Amino acid sequence: MRPGSSSISAKLTWMNVVVSATVLVLATLAFFSWDVISFRRDLVHNLESSAQIVGTNSVSALLFDDQQSAATTLQALRNSPDVVSAALVTTDGTTFAEYERGANVAPAPVRALDPGTNDQSWISGRHVLLAHRIIFQGKPVGTVYIAAELTETGSRARQYLEIAIGVLLICMAAGLLIGSAARRLVARPIVALAETARQVSRERDYAVRAASHPDNDEIAVLIDSFNEMLGQIQERDTALNRAREQLEARVQERTAALRAANRELEAFSYTVAHDLRGPLDAVQGMVYILEGIEGENRVAERVEILEQLRQATRTMASLIDDLLNLSRASTAALKRQKVDMTAIVTGIAEGLRRGEPERRVEFMIAQVPEIEADEGLVRVALDNLVRNAWKYSSRHETSCIEFGAINRRGEIIYYVRDDGAGFDPKLNDQLFQPFHRLHSRSEFPGTGIGLATVQRILARHGGQIWAEGAVEKGATFWFTLKSGATAAA
Amino acid sequence: MRERGAQRAFLLLAIFAAVSMMTLLDATAQKPTRDDVQAAYLYNFGKFVRWPGDPSRRPMLVCVAGEDPFAETLRKLVEGEQIDGRPLEVRNLDRPDGVSDCSILFIGAEQRDREDSFLSAAAGKPILTVSDSPDFLDRGGMIQFVLVEDHVRFEVNLDECNRHRVGLSSELLKVAAAVTAKSAGGTR
């Protein structure tokens, strides 16, 4: 048995032994004291009886002066082992007969009885002297003296000691047996619990459990609490591991996203540079041509080139404006105020119609409730959407552009619809990426930044945008906005 | 010096004589006579004997045959004494015909010649007969005083006692010098 695990059971065993030994010693002392007292009392009582018998049997001997008979009567005391000596004394005080146990035993001391008493005893230490006045026919005949020694007290003490030692040994054996039972009942569960605790702290294995205790005592409560604690620790451990795994996954996800964003940014920069380079090359080429055109007669030629030059710079300016819008959509602080989208769309439509009065386009603008949003950004977004609709329906003789809102399960969804060129639904996911154009520039002019800007603005307002469309069947742009709420970029 | 030694010797002798005298006087004063002892025994017999019938409330009559001075000794001894609540009375019997009321009859050795007549008178009656004459038991007596080593002892004829319905206590028989009992088949 290991010293660590043996301690509780050893303590229990020792406790048993010490308690039983103490109880035994105290009980033995009590019984021995009681025995000595009762033994003395019984001895005196027996001596009194003996004295009375001797006295009664000695009456005739005393009356008829038969010392031999008296001595014979006294000899009967031989059967009382405690009696050391005895004497028969006549009324005038002379010793009539004597008895001594051995040759070297002193004769019984004769002491005068107190007047008026017939029986008296003197006890000093182990010696008892008993006197009995013999009365016959109402008259004193003589006195019996019996001297006794409490020799049996010593032997009785020895017997008691032997019994006590025997019982003590039995008690110790019983204590060991009970100790093993106690070990099974008390110590073993605790030792097992300690072993489990050691295993848990050594191996950090929170899945182990202490064996449950059949009894419904404090040990059972301890074991149950310990197991419960282990369960909680295990749960927390699992949760911690899961959180760490999630965190790692998220970090990987974010890293991938960042990498993608980086790549996108590089592509974006490249595209911006490339798209700016195009008109700039045109400007340089035309300036070169202008230098080569001399003479008054080539004014018309020069004017045309200058017009082309202006066109190229306008394209550049519009590209730069769009980039600025995109940047502003991403970074500008939101200034929320009441915005009437119907009024804005109506304004845009009027502007477009004024710019190209020859086009036959029908605007169907529904009245939508006012919202709380950044008016400038919302205007940019709506401008992009309506202008897109205007632009992509330019190839059709007549067209219809709608603006409105529907209420789907409490959420208001706005839409801008046209019946123009539409798009291939397979390319839907490229629609909102900057510089990704679904149509060639020669087909429809544009920078390819507009829808990206719209998406950014709506995202900043906590909203979304998606599109439905088919080639030559028009397109519908659905979008949502969170009125009043500030959303992250 | 010589005169002094003689004086000392005389003094020692005188002291010795005085001590001896005192011892002798003491002995004569203390030592009871045989009559005294026999009187005391006689009185004590009364305590160990059971008579038939219910003799209580009557005085216990102790009779002494003839003009025996022993009667006077006895009378002095039992003066005012009682046995089992019965007062004792000592009576001198001149003639045997007065024995009927006696509980104890003492026939002294001096009355040897009248012993037979007294025993005949007491025959068949519950009377404890006592004597100090030799061979009294052989002649039909019940208790006879004897001298053993200068001590007064007594012998008992238990058959006579039983025949006359005089019950003797075993305590008494215990201290008897001898007990004759043919029926019991032994002598002690």
Contacts between the chains, C-beta under 8 A, distances in Angstrom:
chain1	res1	chain2	res2	distance
A	57	B	171	7.4
A	59	B	171	6.3
A	60	B	44	8.0
A	60	B	48	6.6
A	60	B	169	7.5
A	60	B	171	4.0
A	60	B	172	5.7
A	60	B	174	5.9
A	60	B	175	4.6
A	61	B	174	7.5
A	61	B	175	5.4
A	63	B	40	7.8
A	63	B	41	7.8
A	63	B	44	4.4
A	63	B	47	7.5
A	63	B	175	7.9
A	64	B	41	6.0
A	64	B	44	6.5
A	64	B	153	7.8
A	64	B	154	7.3
A	64	B	172	7.8
A	64	B	175	4.5
A	65	B	37	7.3
A	65	B	151	6.6
A	65	B	152	7.4
A	66	B	153	7.7
A	66	B	174	7.9
A	66	B	175	4.0
A	69	B	174	5.7
A	69	B	175	4.9
A	136	B	47	7.0
A	137	B	47	5.4
A	137	B	83	6.3
A	137	B	84	7.3
